[in-house]
Amino acid sequence: MAFDYDQDFDSIDFREQPEKYQVGRGEQGVLLVEPYKSEILPHWRFKTPDDARESSEKILGMFEQYRKEDDFAGMDMARKFIQMGYTRSRRYANYKGGRKYDSDGNINEREIDEEKAESARIFEKVWIRVREDEDYLKRKKAHQKKYG
């Protein structure tokens, strides 16, 4: 099922209406789904390895708290932010200013920034941990079976 970007994200509280939450692919909806975006985004940082470590640990803690609250949408949104920590820091590690494409649409030359690459590795370890978590996978399958 394709991610529905036509939902009224401004008026839906996905904690109150979990049946409207869609897992989607990858990071789809990560900056749209409330109240999770507002809860997690303030903790999302990757500029330095120390930022990435602190951020990934905080968001992992939120993932675990959402689990305790039986809040799959929260767990999945925490997973999305962790995944985005990896993908964005990897992008900035590979391309100065995070710009993969030039103004003509051509791919820029890679310039590896080792500090950002370390941030990416930090987030990647946490991302692998949450995306392979057996309880998370069981909850994801149940949510998708029940709500699509």
C-alpha positions, 0 to 999 in steps of 0.5 A: 500500500502506497504512503498516503501523503494526502491525509490531513496531517495538520489535524490528525493526532496519530497517538489518538488515531493509530489506525491512520498511521502508515509505516510506509517505506523508509522514512516516509512521513517522518516530518509529518506525523504528530505528535511524534515529530514534535517529540522526537525532532528536538533530540535529532542531531548528527553534526558531530559524533558526540551529537550523533551518540547523544541523539541516537541514545536519546531516540533509542530511549524514546523507542523503548518508552513507546514500546512500554506504552504499547505505542507502535506508531511512536516506535516506528517514528523513532526508528524513522528518525534513527534511520534519517540520522544515518542517511542524512549524516551519510549524505553530509559525509559524502558531499560537501554541504550535503548536496549530492546534485549540482544545479544542472542535476549532475552528481557532485564529486564525493568528498568524504568528511570523516567526522560525518562518516563517524556520525553515520556509523553511530546512527547505523548501529542503532538503526540496525538494532531497532529495525531487526528488533523481533518485538518491533518486527512483530508489532509492525506486521500486526499493525500492517495486517490490522490497518494496512 
